[in-house]
Amino acid sequence: MTQKVAVLGTGKIGEALLSGMIRGGWKPEDLLVTARRPERADELRARHGVTPVTNAEAAEAAGTLILTVKPQDMGHLLDELAPHLAAHHLIISGAAGIPTSFFEDRLATGTPVVRVMTNTPALVDEAMSVISGGSHATAEHLAHAEAIFGAVGKTLRVPESQQDACTALSGSGPAYFFYLVEAMTDAGILLGLPRDKAHDLIVQSAIGAATMLRDSGEHPVRLRENVTSPAGTTINAIRELENHGVRAALIAALEAARDRSRELASGTKD
C-alpha cells in the first residue's frame, strides 16, 4: 500500500510517527497532516516537509488516515470526515478505549479500521504499539499499520478484546516507570545523595535492567534472584516492598487503567 498517508490531529505522538516514517523511507510529499492551529501546521511543514491540509482535504487525498485526536473528540471528527470517506479508505485509530465498531458504525459499509495503542517512547523510536483489526481489515491492512508504527518501535498484533488490557500495561506503562524513578530519586535524596546523582543512578539502573530483560531471555524472577543475596541489602528492600503491598498496588492500578479504558469505550464518563 503506497498511497498517501494523512495524520489527523498531529500532536507529539503524531509528529513522532511522521518523523519515524520519513526516516523509514516514506517521502514527505506523500504525507499529509492536519492541526488545529495554523502555526502548528506551519511548524510541521517547515520541520518535516509535509503538507498541511484540512480534515476534508485529507480524506479526499489520502488512502490511509491515522486519527490521533483525543477520544472525546473522535465522534466530532468522524462526523466531519464521513461525507468524504469511502470503503477504500483505511482508518487507523490511535485513540484509547474506542473500539473499531465505533468507526464502522459511523463510516461507509465495509470501511477497514485498524486500532492501535502506542505509547510515548515513540518519541525516541522505542514505542510498543499494539495492533488489532476491525471486521473489515485484511492482512494487508494490518501489515500496512505495522509498517507505519514499526518506524517508531515494536509492534504486536492482539485480538481487539485484549486492547483494554494492553492499554493498561503498555499504553500507560511508561508513566508507571517514570513514577517509580521519581520515587526512587526522592529516596536517594533522603539517603543523602544530590538529586542529579540519584537521578543518574536510577535511570542507568533502569536502562540496564530493561536491556537484560529484553536480551537475556531470563524470567524476571530469575534476574531478581541473581541480585538477591541471603540476608543482604536487596532482600531487605524486597521485604519492605512486600510489607507495603507494592505488588498488590500495581495489580490494582493496572485493573483501574483497564476499567477506565472500558469506560471510554462505553461513553459512560467524560
Stockholm file with secondary structure:
# STOCKHOLM 1.0

chainA/1-270         MTQKVAVLGTGKIGEALLSGMIRGGWKPEDLLVTARRPERADELRARHGVTPVTNAEAAEAAGTLILTVKPQDMGHLLDELAPHLAAHHLIISGAAGIPTSFFEDRLATGTPVVRVMTNTPALVDEAMSVISGGSHATAEHLAHAEAIFGAVGKTLRVPESQQDACTALSGSGPAYFFYLVEAMTDAGILLGLPRDKAHDLIVQSAIGAATMLRDSGEHPVRLRENVTSPAGTTINAIRELENHGVRAALIAALEAARDRSRELASGTKD
#=GR chainA/1-270 SS CCSCEEEESCCHHHHHHHHHHHHTTCCGGGEEEECSSHHHHHHHHHHHCCEECCHHHHHHHCSEEEECSCGGGHHHHHHHHGGGCCTTCEEEECCTTCCHHHHHTTSCTTCCEEEEECCGGGGGTCEEEEEEECTTCCHHHHHHHHHHHGGGEEEEECCGGGHHHHIIIIISHHHHHHHHHHHHHHHHHHTTCCHHHHHHHHHHHHHHHHHHHHHHCCCHHHHHHHHCCTTSHHHHHHHHHHHTTHHHHHHHHHHHHHHHHHHHHHTCCC
#=GC SS_cons         CCSCEEEESCCHHHHHHHHHHHHTTCCGGGEEEECSSHHHHHHHHHHHCCEECCHHHHHHHCSEEEECSCGGGHHHHHHHHGGGCCTTCEEEECCTTCCHHHHHTTSCTTCCEEEEECCGGGGGTCEEEEEEECTTCCHHHHHHHHHHHGGGEEEEECCGGGHHHHIIIIISHHHHHHHHHHHHHHHHHHTTCCHHHHHHHHHHHHHHHHHHHHHHCCCHHHHHHHHCCTTSHHHHHHHHHHHTTHHHHHHHHHHHHHHHHHHHHHTCCC
//
